[in-house]
Amino acid sequence: MYKKYPALFLLFFSIYVCVVSWRLGLGSLHKPGSGFMPFWSAVLIAILAIILLVQEIRSARTAAQEERGEKPNWKSIGLTLLFFLAYILSLEYIGFVVGTMLFTAMILRVIEKKRWFLSAWVSVAMAFACYYIFKVWLQAELPRGLIGF
């Protein structure tokens, strides 16, 4: 019940972004227009919102869960915000790849309580996948840091 409203908001917002992006011009894959990235990002968000809505509609919550309510884990929320702030502030000094690896590893290890081996492998894969997408494919400038990458 509580996930339905954010999913509806994201769905309507993504539809709005798609319309505005379409008006800006999509271009093509090899020569994208100014609306290309916002349009496809909004399409992805709309798909995820629809999936969330379908899951929410299909799931039947018991009366005890609704009465009791789900309490937010404030410690995890605070730690995530703290890690994100540290990631943002240190990105210029340690670089994108190293910063992304550390941020992902800390989230997986501290918040999600995953083992070190899994946290390390996922964080390395995530950092290099993001590097490939942003630096190689989209040719965006990323912070290099003191180490040089």
Secondary structure per residue as TSV (DSSP state, phi and psi in degrees):
chain	resnum	aa	ss	phi	psi
A	1	M	-	360.0	-38.3
A	2	Y	T	-77.9	-21.1
A	3	K	T	-87.5	-12.0
A	4	K	H	-67.5	-43.5
A	5	Y	H	-69.2	-44.4
A	6	P	H	-62.9	-35.8
A	7	A	H	-65.9	-41.3
A	8	L	H	-64.4	-42.2
A	9	F	H	-59.9	-47.4
A	10	L	H	-63.8	-36.6
A	11	L	H	-64.7	-49.1
A	12	F	H	-67.1	-38.3
A	13	F	H	-64.4	-41.8
A	14	S	H	-67.3	-33.6
A	15	I	H	-63.8	-43.2
A	16	Y	H	-60.6	-45.1
A	17	V	H	-63.6	-38.6
A	18	C	H	-61.9	-43.4
A	19	V	H	-64.1	-46.3
A	20	V	H	-65.8	-41.0
A	21	S	H	-65.1	-38.1
A	22	W	H	-61.2	-40.2
A	23	R	H	-67.1	-31.4
A	24	L	H	-71.1	-26.4
A	25	G	-	105.2	125.7
A	26	L	-	-86.6	-34.3
A	27	G	B	74.9	-149.0
A	28	S	-	-128.0	178.0
A	29	L	S	-65.1	-38.2
A	30	H	S	-86.2	-19.7
A	31	K	S	-139.0	77.0
A	32	P	B	-71.4	144.9
A	33	G	-	-86.3	-177.4
A	34	S	T	-70.9	-17.2
A	35	G	T	-99.0	2.1
A	36	F	H	-61.8	-57.4
A	37	M	H	-66.2	-45.1
A	38	P	H	-62.0	-37.2
A	39	F	H	-62.6	-51.4
A	40	W	H	-72.5	-28.8
A	41	S	H	-65.9	-42.6
A	42	A	H	-67.2	-35.8
A	43	V	H	-62.3	-43.5
A	44	L	H	-63.3	-43.1
A	45	I	H	-63.6	-39.6
A	46	A	H	-63.8	-41.9
A	47	I	H	-62.4	-44.8
A	48	L	H	-65.4	-37.2
A	49	A	H	-66.1	-38.9
A	50	I	H	-65.4	-42.3
A	51	I	H	-60.3	-43.7
A	52	L	H	-63.2	-41.0
A	53	L	H	-63.5	-44.1
A	54	V	H	-63.0	-43.6
A	55	Q	H	-62.2	-40.0
A	56	E	H	-68.2	-39.9
A	57	I	H	-67.8	-40.6
A	58	R	H	-71.4	-31.2
A	59	S	-	-76.7	131.0
A	60	A	-	-106.4	109.7
A	61	R	-	-84.1	143.4
A	62	T	-	-77.6	160.6
A	63	A	H	-65.4	-31.5
A	64	A	H	-66.9	-39.0
A	65	Q	H	-66.3	-38.6
A	66	E	H	-70.5	-38.4
A	67	E	H	-68.5	-45.8
A	68	R	H	-69.8	-38.8
A	69	G	-	76.3	157.9
A	70	E	-	-100.0	117.2
A	71	K	-	-84.1	135.7
A	72	P	-	-69.5	145.1
A	73	N	-	-87.2	92.7
A	74	W	H	-65.6	-29.9
A	75	K	H	-65.1	-45.7
A	76	S	H	-65.5	-39.4
A	77	I	H	-64.1	-45.5
A	78	G	H	-63.8	-42.9
A	79	L	H	-65.2	-39.3
A	80	T	H	-62.7	-44.7
A	81	L	H	-64.2	-38.9
A	82	L	H	-64.1	-45.2
A	83	F	H	-62.5	-40.3
A	84	F	H	-66.3	-41.1
A	85	L	H	-62.9	-43.7
A	86	A	H	-63.3	-38.5
A	87	Y	H	-61.6	-47.1
A	88	I	H	-64.0	-45.3
A	89	L	H	-70.3	-29.8
A	90	S	H	-97.2	-2.5
A	91	L	H	-59.9	-40.6
A	92	E	H	-68.4	-29.1
A	93	Y	H	-86.4	-40.3
A	94	I	H	-102.6	-10.5
A	95	G	-	91.3	163.8
A	96	F	H	-67.8	-48.9
A	97	V	H	-64.8	-50.3
A	98	V	H	-65.7	-42.9
A	99	G	H	-62.6	-42.5
A	100	T	H	-66.9	-39.1
A	101	M	H	-62.0	-47.0
A	102	L	H	-64.6	-43.9
A	103	F	H	-61.3	-48.5
A	104	T	H	-64.7	-41.6
A	105	A	H	-63.7	-41.5
A	106	M	H	-67.8	-39.8
A	107	I	I	-63.1	-46.2
A	108	L	I	-67.5	-39.7
A	109	R	I	-77.8	-47.9
A	110	V	I	-85.2	-45.4
A	111	I	I	-83.0	-49.8
A	112	E	S	-87.7	-9.2
A	113	K	-	59.0	40.5
A	114	K	-	-86.4	159.5
A	115	R	-	-69.4	156.8
A	116	W	H	-59.8	-41.5
A	117	F	H	-61.0	-48.2
A	118	L	H	-66.0	-42.3
A	119	S	H	-60.4	-42.7
A	120	A	H	-65.1	-47.4
A	121	W	H	-65.8	-43.0
A	122	V	H	-66.0	-40.3
A	123	S	H	-68.1	-38.4
A	124	V	H	-65.8	-45.1
A	125	A	H	-63.1	-42.0
A	126	M	H	-64.8	-44.7
A	127	A	H	-63.7	-45.1
A	128	F	H	-74.9	-29.5
A	129	A	H	-66.0	-44.5
A	130	C	H	-64.5	-40.0
A	131	Y	H	-60.8	-44.9
A	132	Y	I	-63.0	-45.5
A	133	I	I	-62.9	-50.3
A	134	F	I	-80.9	-43.4
A	135	K	I	-83.9	-48.0
A	136	V	I	-83.4	-53.2
A	137	W	I	-75.8	-49.8
A	138	L	S	-91.0	-9.2
A	139	Q	-	54.7	45.4
A	140	A	-	-90.0	151.8
A	141	E	-	-82.6	125.9
A	142	L	-	-117.1	149.6
A	143	P	-	-61.1	129.8
A	144	R	-	-89.1	-30.6
A	145	G	T	79.3	-178.7
A	146	L	T	-72.2	-29.4
A	147	I	T	-74.6	-30.9
A	148	G	T	112.6	1.0
A	149	F	-	-146.3	360.0
